[in-house]
Amino acid sequence: SQTIHQWPATLVQPVGSPLSLECTVEGTSNPNLYWYRQAAGRGLQLLFYSVGIGQISSEVPQNLSASRPQDRQFILSSKKLLLSDSGFYLCAWSVLGHEQYFGPGTRLTVT
Amino acid sequence: DQQVKQNSPSLSVQEGRISILNCDYTNSMFDYFLWYKKYPAEGPTFLISISSIKDKNEDGRFTVFLNKSAKHLSLHIVPSQPGDSAVYFCAASDTGRRALTFGSGTRLQVQP
């Protein structure tokens, strides 16, 4: 069966510091991968998606970037965090269908 | 521009009664619709979906209805149980894009 891992689960970082969040998927090959953010009291906003290694589509221009160095690994990064980057970050995967399956999420607080 | 809207931020129902969660969309290119359930500090869990070629899909206590002419869908939960208390997100996609557009969510509370 497929599983998706995200780490860390929680993170507190100062403004201006770098960020690296990692997501890995097991039990499937060549998945589509997604990064979403949920700000406090808001819905899920799509940040990036990837249909293959090295292929990244950005949905919202902002202070973040994504990379896919391996088939089942998706990384979300920032060189300098802003206060507005605080939120709940979710990684998701899909294969043939429209359904996406989400990881447990990372709670990021920028102070 | 919110392409998927959930206009009710919260809903409270009694255990055993029906819960009806609503969702409206504006993009006529959407051809697939999904409902997710989310507990605090967890990732959303897929519940049920419907293709635009159907107007109803049922899975146990959960039924999703789609009215394409009104660009409206709803999720019915019958009977509601206290464990159903969570935030429910409506999402939509179009075949070409494959990414999901989410609504802002409705918090359902089922009272024992």
Interface residues (C-beta under 8 A of the other chain):
Chain A: N32 Y34 Y36 R42 G43 L44 Q45 L46 Y49 V51 E59 F88 L90 A92 S94 H98 E99 Q100 Y101 F102 G103 P104 G105 R107
Chain B: Q6 Y32 L34 Y36 A41 E42 G43 P44 T45 F46 S49 F89 A91 S93 T95 R98 A99 L100 T101 F102 G103 S104 G105
